[in-house]
């Protein structure tokens, strides 16, 4: 084949496709080349020079991650010259890297530390930093920046600019004086940052980390006057096992429940419950918007409607597309809905003073820390959710407790509002909210199950950046006769770079949809900024498989069939989009029209 090139790597001859990099070719041959600035989610940079190799006939060493194979090559990856060059590059990085590894949040999981061990670094060979040069930036609710530990690999910048297209971080100065800064050298909380934490997931050292709430939560657990409730989302349950030696894609939900109860949480509840509640409220909101726009001809109604459960996406649209804010569903995220219900309905039912209740949310997302601190999230009369806790932080707390997760028995969630459906489970994967909504809305409108094998709405699944689907509505029930023959058009985007592509086409009038799901993080929540490190496309795929498998193994797989949700409406909320629902579960009162979903629906 003309597009194949002969190559020899460490004496092993084979053929590769013309144009792939030396690093990619080595992977095909099963030969490991160390990297540091390289990341599978990011464009090539070739900055750190850790991956240098010798190419026969070339005077200088070449960066394997950036050098394309366009002609036959004889490559050596492990010569004395290569090893010495890698060692010198590591020594130069360490000369500017300040901090005690023992006290670093990335101790044991730091790529710089691992490479230093691998290449026999036993002392500082160049004058090293003896005191911190930069003040640590604690300004954000979500992200802590410690420039003293930065090695200038620019993974964070490439993540923020290329992967997410937010541009909260930038490079300043050149040469020895180069710095990675928040935009305009301001504190991170004062720039356009969506708190997604994707920069943290790709930072190889401890220069970026989440703002840890663990110590505050321990204080509350140990306070006998506090009643501490934790809700857990599906994505952490599909990923936290990675912190305890399980392979990626292993669900440890019931073992995690047991661990949390032994740690001292008074109740362990399932965020899937309010994911189901979100679908009921959001589905009714979509139907009401469509009726007002299509039947009543109300041109003030904003269609398409956007999902609103990703706080990073909400902040992104606030900053970059404020003219589209009216398109956002008014529904709070499942995290915030749960907090509002815990300090009202649950507190009343359990006889607990809500002032003494502490609500912790175990989430895959660093932006959840920002979300729970938004001033509007107090509809219960208190701060609805007190602490957002990431998967990584929870793993540390479990280890601090001396608990071995693998040794835990399987235990269920607590009641009375502790269980969710399979539809709530798939919220964790990109396309999951859309699929859950379709399962419920289609049955509500037609009286029949959605016409996909096993309820699996496959057109909205997968890791493609933007997915589109359409569904013909036929043979509707009487109340929804106005939707007869309508083709429901939907779209799904994950990662804000893909959201930007979608939004720009909407602005130009090139696209037409009724409902759009956007998740700020690649892969959706399962790729969130608080998930175990590393994160790669393969790991996100494995986590998605775990989430879908748990959905298939759940007895109830549609949100409207969750009996506990139905009981909540009967006992407390009365009806979807009712007065109490709007007060507790939505961020504002949406305009009311003549049409309203019948009470018995």
DODRENMI-723979 format. One record per residue (C-alpha): x, y, z; residue in one letter. Coordinates in nm, 2 decimals, padded with zeros to 4 digits. Example, Ala and Ser with C-alpha at 12.3 -4.5 7.8 and 13.67 -1.06 7.14 Angstrom:
BEGIN
> 01.23, -00.45, 00.78, a
> 01.37, -00.11, 00.71, s
# end
This chain:
BEGIN
> 00.00, 00.00, 00.00, x
> 00.14, 00.34, -00.10, x
> 00.03, 00.50, 00.23, x
> 00.23, 00.26, 00.44, x
> 00.59, 00.32, 00.56, x
> 00.85, 00.08, 00.68, x
> 00.98, 00.16, 01.02, x
> 01.21, -00.01, 01.27, x
> 01.18, 00.07, 01.64, x
> 01.44, -00.08, 01.88, x
> 01.52, -00.34, 01.62, x
> 01.16, -00.44, 01.55, x
> 01.06, -00.39, 01.19, x
> 00.70, -00.33, 01.08, x
> 00.48, -00.10, 00.87, x
> 00.27, 00.19, 00.98, x
> 00.04, 00.43, 00.82, x
> 00.22, 00.73, 00.67, x
> 00.19, 01.05, 00.88, x
> 00.13, 00.89, 01.23, x
> 00.38, 01.00, 01.50, x
> 00.67, 00.80, 01.63, x
> 00.48, 00.78, 01.96, x
> 00.17, 00.63, 01.79, x
> 00.39, 00.38, 01.60, x
> 00.57, 00.27, 01.92, x
> 00.23, 00.20, 02.08, x
> 00.14, -00.02, 01.78, x
> 00.46, -00.21, 01.83, x
> 00.40, -00.24, 02.21, x
> 00.70, -00.02, 02.29, x
> 00.65, 00.24, 02.57, x
> 00.79, 00.59, 02.53, x
> 00.75, 00.81, 02.84, x
> 00.56, 01.13, 02.80, x
> 00.46, 01.43, 03.02, x
> 00.31, 01.71, 02.81, x
> 00.13, 01.46, 02.59, x
> -00.23, 01.37, 02.66, x
> -00.46, 01.16, 02.45, x
> -00.74, 01.42, 02.47, x
> -00.52, 01.71, 02.36, x
> -00.35, 01.83, 02.05, x
> 00.03, 01.77, 02.01, x
> 00.26, 02.02, 02.18, x
> 00.61, 01.87, 02.20, x
> 00.70, 02.09, 02.49, x
> 00.85, 01.88, 02.77, x
> 01.09, 01.67, 02.55, x
> 01.06, 01.37, 02.78, x
> 00.96, 01.15, 02.48, x
> 01.28, 01.22, 02.28, x
> 01.42, 00.94, 02.06, x
> 01.71, 00.89, 01.83, x
> 01.63, 00.87, 01.46, x
> 01.91, 00.73, 01.25, x
> 02.07, 00.99, 01.02, x
> 01.94, 01.29, 01.23, x
> 02.18, 01.50, 01.43, x
> 01.93, 01.59, 01.71, x
> 01.69, 01.39, 01.92, x
> 01.33, 01.41, 01.81, x
> 01.01, 01.45, 02.02, x
> 00.82, 01.12, 01.95, x
> 00.48, 01.28, 02.02, x
> 00.52, 01.54, 01.75, x
> 00.74, 01.38, 01.48, x
> 00.54, 01.23, 01.19, x
> 00.67, 00.92, 01.01, x
> 00.67, 01.01, 00.64, x
> 00.97, 00.80, 00.52, x
> 01.14, 00.48, 00.63, x
> 01.30, 00.52, 00.97, x
> 01.53, 00.34, 01.21, x
> 01.43, 00.46, 01.56, x
> 01.59, 00.39, 01.90, x
> 01.40, 00.48, 02.21, x
> 01.64, 00.37, 02.49, x
> 02.00, 00.46, 02.41, x
> 02.23, 00.62, 02.66, x
> 02.19, 00.95, 02.48, x
> 01.81, 00.93, 02.50, x
> 01.82, 00.84, 02.87, x
> 02.06, 01.12, 02.96, x
> 01.85, 01.38, 02.77, x
> 01.53, 01.27, 02.95, x
> 01.71, 01.28, 03.28, x
> 01.84, 01.64, 03.21, x
> 01.49, 01.75, 03.12, x
> 01.35, 01.61, 03.44, x
> 01.63, 01.77, 03.64, x
> 01.55, 02.11, 03.49, x
> 01.18, 02.08, 03.56, x
> 01.25, 01.98, 03.92, x
> 01.48, 02.28, 03.96, x
> 01.17, 02.50, 03.93, x
> 00.91, 02.27, 04.10, x
> 00.86, 02.37, 04.46, x
> 00.68, 02.16, 04.72, x
> 00.70, 01.86, 04.95, x
> 00.58, 01.54, 04.77, x
> 00.46, 01.39, 05.10, x
> 00.21, 01.67, 05.16, x
> 00.10, 01.71, 04.79, x
> -00.25, 01.60, 04.69, x
> -00.10, 01.42, 04.39, x
> 00.16, 01.22, 04.60, x
> 00.17, 00.87, 04.45, x
> -00.02, 00.99, 04.14, x
> 00.21, 01.26, 04.01, x
> 00.35, 01.20, 03.67, x
> 00.66, 01.41, 03.74, x
> 00.72, 01.21, 04.06, x
> 00.67, 00.88, 03.87, x
> 00.92, 00.97, 03.60, x
> 01.17, 01.10, 03.85, x
> 01.16, 00.76, 04.02, x
> 01.18, 00.58, 03.69, x
> 01.49, 00.77, 03.58, x
> 01.67, 00.75, 03.91, x
> 01.65, 01.10, 04.03, x
> 01.80, 01.09, 04.38, x
> 01.89, 01.45, 04.43, x
> 01.85, 01.80, 04.28, x
> 02.13, 01.84, 04.02, x
> 02.06, 02.20, 03.95, x
> 01.99, 02.49, 04.19, x
> 01.63, 02.43, 04.30, x
> 01.36, 02.65, 04.44, x
> 01.40, 02.68, 04.81, x
> 01.09, 02.88, 04.89, x
> 00.75, 02.93, 04.71, x
> 00.76, 03.21, 04.45, x
> 00.38, 03.25, 04.40, x
> 00.08, 03.29, 04.64, x
> -00.16, 03.00, 04.61, x
> -00.49, 03.10, 04.45, x
> -00.78, 02.99, 04.67, x
> -01.03, 03.23, 04.52, x
> -01.25, 02.98, 04.34, x
> -01.52, 02.76, 04.50, x
> -01.39, 02.47, 04.28, x
> -01.03, 02.51, 04.18, x
> -00.70, 02.58, 04.37, x
> -00.40, 02.70, 04.16, x
> -00.05, 02.65, 04.30, x
> 00.18, 02.79, 04.03, x
> 00.49, 02.68, 04.24, x
> 00.43, 02.32, 04.13, x
> 00.37, 02.41, 03.76, x
> 00.62, 02.26, 03.51, x
> 00.49, 02.46, 03.21, x
> 00.37, 02.16, 03.01, x
> 00.06, 02.37, 02.91, x
> -00.18, 02.08, 02.93, x
> -00.41, 02.31, 03.13, x
> -00.40, 02.58, 02.87, x
> -00.46, 02.33, 02.58, x
> -00.75, 02.18, 02.78, x
> -00.91, 02.52, 02.85, x
> -00.86, 02.67, 02.50, x
> -00.88, 02.37, 02.27, x
> -01.08, 02.10, 02.45, x
> -01.33, 02.33, 02.62, x
> -01.28, 02.66, 02.43, x
> -01.32, 02.87, 02.75, x
> -00.97, 03.04, 02.77, x
> -00.96, 03.10, 03.14, x
> -00.58, 03.03, 03.14, x
> -00.30, 03.18, 02.94, x
> 00.08, 03.19, 02.91, x
> 00.27, 03.50, 03.02, x
> 00.63, 03.60, 02.95, x
> 00.90, 03.39, 02.78, x
> 01.20, 03.17, 02.86, x
> 01.30, 03.14, 03.22, x
> 01.02, 03.39, 03.32, x
> 00.73, 03.20, 03.16, x
> 00.42, 03.16, 03.38, x
> 00.08, 03.00, 03.35, x
> -00.18, 03.25, 03.46, x
> -00.55, 03.30, 03.49, x
> -00.65, 03.54, 03.22, x
> -00.51, 03.90, 03.27, x
> -00.32, 03.76, 03.57, x
> -00.64, 03.78, 03.79, x
> -00.75, 03.54, 04.05, x
> -00.92, 03.24, 03.89, x
> -01.26, 03.33, 04.04, x
> -01.25, 03.67, 03.86, x
> -01.21, 03.54, 03.51, x
> -01.44, 03.35, 03.27, x
> -01.39, 03.01, 03.43, x
> -01.68, 02.76, 03.42, x
> -01.53, 02.55, 03.71, x
> -01.54, 02.23, 03.50, x
> -01.21, 02.11, 03.64, x
> -01.09, 01.95, 03.31, x
> -00.76, 02.14, 03.36, x
> -00.72, 01.95, 03.69, x
> -00.78, 01.62, 03.53, x
> -00.50, 01.68, 03.28, x
> -00.24, 01.85, 03.50, x
> 00.05, 01.60, 03.56, x
> 00.14, 01.75, 03.90, x
> -00.03, 01.92, 04.19, x
> -00.04, 02.27, 04.03, x
> -00.41, 02.24, 04.00, x
> -00.65, 02.07, 04.24, x
> -01.00, 02.09, 04.36, x
> -01.09, 02.28, 04.68, x
> -01.12, 02.00, 04.93, x
> -01.42, 02.00, 05.16, x
> -01.32, 01.68, 05.35, x
> -01.21, 01.84, 05.68, x
> -01.53, 02.04, 05.71, x
> -01.74, 01.73, 05.64, x
> -01.55, 01.53, 05.90, x
> -01.62, 01.80, 06.15, x
> -01.99, 01.78, 06.08, x
> -01.99, 01.40, 06.10, x
> -01.83, 01.41, 06.44, x
> -02.06, 01.67, 06.57, x
> -02.35, 01.50, 06.76, x
> -02.58, 01.80, 06.69, x
> -02.55, 01.75, 06.31, x
> -02.75, 01.52, 06.09, x
> -02.53, 01.45, 05.79, x
> -02.69, 01.32, 05.47, x
> -02.50, 01.22, 05.16, x
> -02.65, 01.18, 04.81, x
> -02.44, 00.99, 04.56, x
> -02.45, 01.04, 04.18, x
> -02.41, 00.75, 03.93, x
> -02.08, 00.86, 03.78, x
> -01.87, 00.85, 04.10, x
> -02.01, 00.50, 04.17, x
> -01.90, 00.39, 03.83, x
> -01.55, 00.53, 03.88, x
> -01.44, 00.54, 04.25, x
> -01.34, 00.18, 04.23, x
> -01.04, 00.29, 04.02, x
> -00.90, 00.45, 04.34, x
> -00.91, 00.11, 04.51, x
> -00.76, -00.11, 04.25, x
> -01.07, -00.20, 04.05, x
> -01.05, -00.18, 03.67, x
> -01.21, 00.11, 03.50, x
> -01.58, 00.05, 03.44, x
> -01.65, -00.14, 03.77, x
> -01.96, -00.03, 03.95, x
> -01.92, -00.04, 04.33, x
> -02.25, 00.12, 04.43, x
> -02.35, -00.11, 04.72, x
> -02.00, -00.14, 04.86, x
> -01.98, 00.24, 04.86, x
> -02.31, 00.26, 05.05, x
> -02.17, 00.03, 05.32, x
> -01.85, 00.24, 05.34, x
> -02.04, 00.57, 05.38, x
> -02.26, 00.43, 05.65, x
> -01.95, 00.31, 05.85, x
> -01.79, 00.65, 05.80, x
> -02.07, 00.80, 06.00, x
> -02.31, 00.95, 05.75, x
> -02.66, 00.94, 05.90, x
> -02.83, 00.86, 05.57, x
> -02.70, 00.75, 05.23, x
> -02.94, 00.84, 04.94, x
> -02.94, 00.80, 04.56, x
> -02.92, 01.12, 04.35, x
> -03.09, 00.91, 04.08, x
> -03.41, 00.97, 04.27, x
> -03.40, 01.34, 04.18, x
> -03.27, 01.26, 03.84, x
> -03.61, 01.09, 03.79, x
> -03.77, 01.40, 03.94, x
> -03.58, 01.62, 03.70, x
> -03.71, 01.42, 03.40, x
> -04.07, 01.46, 03.53, x
> -04.04, 01.83, 03.57, x
> -03.83, 01.89, 03.26, x
> -04.04, 01.67, 03.05, x
> -04.36, 01.86, 03.15, x
> -04.18, 02.19, 03.10, x
> -04.08, 02.08, 02.74, x
> -04.44, 01.98, 02.66, x
> -04.57, 02.30, 02.80, x
> -04.32, 02.51, 02.60, x
> -04.41, 02.32, 02.28, x
> -04.79, 02.37, 02.33, x
> -04.75, 02.74, 02.39, x
> -04.52, 02.78, 02.09, x
> -04.69, 02.54, 01.84, x
> -05.06, 02.56, 01.94, x
> -05.10, 02.90, 02.10, x
> -04.85, 03.07, 01.87, x
> -04.67, 03.24, 02.16, x
> -04.36, 03.38, 02.00, x
> -04.21, 03.47, 02.34, x
> -04.16, 03.10, 02.42, x
> -03.80, 02.99, 02.38, x
> -03.75, 02.67, 02.17, x
> -03.53, 02.47, 02.16, x
> -03.52, 02.40, 02.53, x
> -03.17, 02.33, 02.67, x
> -03.10, 02.10, 02.97, x
> -02.98, 02.27, 03.28, x
> -02.83, 02.00, 03.50, x
> -02.47, 02.06, 03.41, x
> -02.34, 02.36, 03.62, x
> -02.04, 02.40, 03.39, x
> -02.27, 02.43, 03.09, x
> -02.50, 02.68, 03.27, x
> -02.20, 02.90, 03.35, x
> -02.07, 02.87, 03.00, x
> -02.40, 02.99, 02.84, x
> -02.42, 03.27, 03.10, x
> -02.08, 03.40, 02.99, x
> -02.08, 03.33, 02.62, x
> -02.44, 03.31, 02.50, x
> -02.64, 03.51, 02.75, x
> -02.90, 03.59, 02.48, x
> -03.00, 03.22, 02.50, x
> -03.05, 03.20, 02.88, x
> -03.43, 03.19, 02.82, x
> -03.38, 02.86, 02.64, x
> -03.24, 02.69, 02.95, x
> -03.48, 02.47, 03.14, x
> -03.57, 02.63, 03.47, x
> -03.52, 02.29, 03.64, x
> -03.24, 02.28, 03.90, x
> -02.99, 02.00, 03.87, x
> -03.07, 01.67, 04.05, x
> -02.81, 01.77, 04.32, x
> -02.99, 02.09, 04.40, x
> -03.34, 01.94, 04.38, x
> -03.23, 01.68, 04.63, x
> -03.09, 01.94, 04.87, x
> -03.41, 02.14, 04.86, x
> -03.62, 01.83, 04.93, x
> -03.40, 01.70, 05.21, x
> -03.43, 02.02, 05.41, x
> -03.81, 02.03, 05.36, x
> -03.99, 01.71, 05.28, x
> -03.73, 01.47, 05.42, x
> -03.67, 01.68, 05.73, x
> -04.04, 01.69, 05.81, x
> -04.09, 01.32, 05.74, x
> -03.79, 01.22, 05.96, x
> -03.86, 01.48, 06.23, x
> -03.52, 01.65, 06.18, x
> -03.45, 02.02, 06.23, x
> -03.33, 02.13, 05.89, x
> -03.10, 02.39, 06.05, x
> -02.91, 02.09, 06.19, x
> -02.90, 01.90, 05.87, x
> -02.59, 01.89, 05.66, x
> -02.63, 01.78, 05.29, x
> -02.33, 01.65, 05.11, x
> -02.34, 01.57, 04.74, x
> -02.09, 01.31, 04.60, x
> -02.05, 01.42, 04.25, x
> -01.81, 01.37, 03.95, x
> -01.79, 01.74, 03.90, x
> -01.59, 02.03, 04.05, x
> -01.84, 02.27, 03.91, x
> -02.10, 02.13, 04.16, x
> -01.90, 02.30, 04.43, x
> -01.97, 02.63, 04.26, x
> -02.33, 02.54, 04.20, x
> -02.42, 02.47, 04.56, x
> -02.27, 02.80, 04.66, x
> -02.48, 03.00, 04.41, x
> -02.69, 03.25, 04.62, x
> -03.02, 03.15, 04.45, x
> -02.98, 02.79, 04.57, x
> -03.16, 02.85, 04.90, x
> -03.52, 02.78, 04.83, x
> -03.56, 02.54, 05.12, x
> -03.49, 02.84, 05.35, x
> -03.14, 02.72, 05.40, x
> -02.84, 02.65, 05.18, x
> -02.99, 02.36, 04.98, x
> -02.66, 02.16, 04.95, x
> -02.39, 02.24, 05.19, x
> -02.09, 02.06, 05.03, x
> -02.01, 01.93, 04.68, x
> -01.76, 01.65, 04.72, x
> -01.57, 01.50, 04.42, x
> -01.50, 01.13, 04.36, x
> -01.13, 01.18, 04.44, x
> -01.20, 01.36, 04.77, x
> -01.44, 01.08, 04.87, x
> -01.17, 00.82, 04.80, x
> -00.93, 01.00, 05.03, x
> -01.19, 01.02, 05.31, x
> -01.26, 00.64, 05.28, x
> -00.89, 00.56, 05.30, x
> -00.86, 00.80, 05.60, x
> -01.13, 00.59, 05.77, x
> -00.92, 00.27, 05.73, x
> -01.19, 00.12, 05.52, x
> -01.10, -00.13, 05.25, x
> -01.37, -00.09, 04.99, x
> -01.32, -00.44, 04.85, x
> -01.40, -00.58, 05.19, x
> -01.73, -00.40, 05.23, x
> -02.06, -00.59, 05.21, x
> -02.33, -00.49, 04.96, x
> -02.58, -00.26, 05.12, x
> -02.87, -00.07, 04.97, x
> -02.96, 00.30, 04.99, x
> -03.16, 00.44, 05.28, x
> -03.53, 00.54, 05.25, x
> -03.78, 00.70, 05.22, x
> -03.64, 00.88, 04.91, x
> -03.33, 00.68, 04.84, x
> -03.39, 00.50, 04.51, x
> -03.38, 00.59, 04.15, x
> -03.46, 00.43, 03.82, x
> -03.23, 00.31, 03.54, x
> -03.33, 00.63, 03.36, x
> -03.18, 00.83, 03.64, x
> -02.87, 00.61, 03.63, x
> -02.78, 00.70, 03.27, x
> -02.77, 01.07, 03.35, x
> -02.40, 01.01, 03.41, x
> -02.32, 00.95, 03.04, x
> -02.35, 01.20, 02.75, x
> -02.69, 01.16, 02.60, x
> -02.83, 01.01, 02.92, x
> -03.06, 01.30, 03.01, x
> -03.20, 01.30, 02.66, x
> -03.26, 00.93, 02.66, x
> -03.43, 00.94, 03.00, x
> -03.65, 01.22, 02.88, x
> -03.74, 01.05, 02.56, x
> -03.84, 00.73, 02.75, x
> -04.08, 00.93, 02.97, x
> -04.21, 01.19, 02.73, x
> -04.29, 00.94, 02.46, x
> -04.49, 00.72, 02.69, x
> -04.67, 01.02, 02.84, x
> -04.77, 01.14, 02.50, x
> -04.86, 00.81, 02.33, x
> -04.93, 00.58, 02.62, x
> -04.67, 00.34, 02.48, x
> -04.31, 00.25, 02.56, x
> -04.05, 00.43, 02.34, x
> -04.00, 00.21, 02.03, x
> -03.64, 00.11, 02.09, x
> -03.51, -00.24, 02.18, x
> -03.49, -00.27, 02.55, x
> -03.57, 00.10, 02.59, x
> -03.22, 00.17, 02.48, x
> -03.23, 00.50, 02.27, x
> -02.91, 00.43, 02.09, x
> -02.91, 00.73, 01.85, x
> -02.83, 00.96, 02.14, x
> -02.56, 00.73, 02.29, x
> -02.18, 00.73, 02.22, x
> -01.88, 00.96, 02.24, x
> -01.94, 01.15, 01.91, x
> -01.91, 01.52, 02.00, x
> -02.25, 01.62, 01.86, x
> -02.53, 01.37, 01.81, x
> -02.87, 01.43, 01.64, x
> -03.18, 01.23, 01.64, x
> -03.55, 01.26, 01.55, x
> -03.86, 01.07, 01.66, x
> -04.19, 01.07, 01.49, x
> -04.49, 01.11, 01.73, x
> -04.79, 00.90, 01.62, x
> -05.11, 00.76, 01.78, x
> -05.11, 01.01, 02.07, x
> -05.34, 01.00, 02.36, x
> -05.63, 01.25, 02.36, x
> -05.46, 01.52, 02.58, x
> -05.17, 01.53, 02.33, x
> -05.35, 01.51, 02.00, x
> -05.18, 01.84, 01.91, x
> -04.85, 01.66, 01.88, x
> -04.98, 01.40, 01.63, x
> -04.75, 01.36, 01.34, x
> -04.48, 01.59, 01.48, x
> -04.12, 01.48, 01.44, x
> -03.94, 01.56, 01.77, x
> -03.59, 01.68, 01.68, x
> -03.32, 01.66, 01.95, x
> -02.94, 01.71, 01.98, x
> -02.67, 01.61, 02.23, x
> -02.33, 01.78, 02.28, x
> -02.06, 01.71, 02.54, x
> -01.76, 01.93, 02.61, x
> -01.81, 02.30, 02.57, x
> -01.61, 02.31, 02.25, x
> -01.88, 02.10, 02.09, x
> -02.14, 02.31, 02.26, x
> -01.99, 02.62, 02.09, x
> -02.01, 02.45, 01.75, x
> -02.38, 02.38, 01.81, x
> -02.46, 02.72, 01.95, x
> -02.29, 02.90, 01.65, x
> -02.50, 02.70, 01.40, x
> -02.81, 02.78, 01.60, x
> -02.73, 03.15, 01.59, x
> -02.69, 03.13, 01.21, x
> -03.03, 02.95, 01.18, x
> -02.86, 02.64, 01.03, x
> -03.01, 02.40, 01.28, x
> -03.36, 02.34, 01.41, x
> -03.44, 02.14, 01.73, x
> -03.70, 02.11, 02.00, x
> -03.47, 01.98, 02.28, x
> -03.09, 01.99, 02.33, x
> -02.88, 01.82, 02.60, x
> -02.54, 01.98, 02.68, x
> -02.29, 01.85, 02.93, x
> -01.98, 02.06, 03.00, x
> -01.74, 01.77, 03.03, x
> -01.61, 01.52, 02.77, x
> -01.81, 01.21, 02.79, x
> -02.06, 01.38, 03.02, x
> -02.05, 01.35, 03.40, x
> -01.85, 01.03, 03.39, x
> -01.56, 01.24, 03.25, x
> -01.61, 01.51, 03.51, x
> -01.34, 01.72, 03.67, x
> -01.36, 01.54, 04.00, x
> -01.33, 01.19, 03.86, x
> -01.02, 00.96, 03.92, x
> -00.71, 01.05, 03.73, x
> -00.61, 00.96, 03.46, x
> -00.90, 01.01, 03.23, x
> -00.87, 00.89, 02.87, x
> -01.12, 00.81, 02.60, x
> -01.09, 00.44, 02.68, x
> -01.16, 00.50, 03.05, x
> -01.46, 00.71, 02.98, x
> -01.60, 00.44, 02.75, x
> -01.55, 00.18, 03.03, x
> -01.73, 00.40, 03.28, x
> -02.02, 00.45, 03.03, x
> -02.05, 00.07, 02.99, x
> -02.08, 00.04, 03.36, x
> -02.36, 00.30, 03.38, x
> -02.56, 00.14, 03.10, x
> -02.51, -00.21, 03.24, x
> -02.65, -00.09, 03.58, x
> -02.94, 00.06, 03.39, x
> -03.02, -00.27, 03.23, x
> -03.00, -00.44, 03.56, x
> -03.25, -00.21, 03.73, x
> -03.61, -00.32, 03.77, x
> -03.76, 00.02, 03.70, x
> -03.61, 00.19, 03.39, x
> -03.83, 00.49, 03.33, x
> -03.85, 00.79, 03.56, x
> -04.23, 00.82, 03.57, x
> -04.25, 00.46, 03.70, x
> -04.05, 00.53, 04.02, x
> -04.31, 00.48, 04.29, x
> -04.12, 00.69, 04.54, x
> -04.13, 00.99, 04.30, x
> -04.51, 00.93, 04.26, x
> -04.55, 00.92, 04.64, x
> -04.35, 01.25, 04.67, x
> -04.60, 01.42, 04.44, x
> -04.89, 01.27, 04.63, x
> -04.76, 01.37, 04.97, x
> -04.58, 01.69, 04.91, x
> -04.53, 01.84, 04.56, x
> -04.89, 01.78, 04.44, x
> -04.82, 01.80, 04.06, x
> -04.54, 01.87, 03.81, x
> -04.48, 02.24, 03.75, x
> -04.71, 02.32, 04.05, x
> -04.65, 02.60, 04.29, x
> -04.44, 02.40, 04.53, x
> -04.24, 02.23, 04.26, x
> -04.16, 02.57, 04.11, x
> -04.05, 02.71, 04.44, x
> -03.82, 02.42, 04.54, x
> -03.71, 02.25, 04.21, x
> -03.68, 02.54, 03.96, x
> -03.46, 02.85, 03.95, x
> -03.75, 03.08, 03.86, x
> -04.12, 03.09, 03.77, x
> -04.17, 03.03, 03.40, x
> -04.44, 03.23, 03.22, x
> -04.78, 03.06, 03.26, x
> -05.02, 03.01, 02.97, x
> -05.37, 02.87, 02.93, x
> -05.24, 02.52, 02.86, x
> -05.12, 02.31, 03.15, x
> -05.05, 01.94, 03.19, x
> -05.36, 01.78, 03.34, x
> -05.32, 01.71, 03.71, x
> -05.37, 01.34, 03.68, x
> -05.08, 01.31, 03.43, x
# end
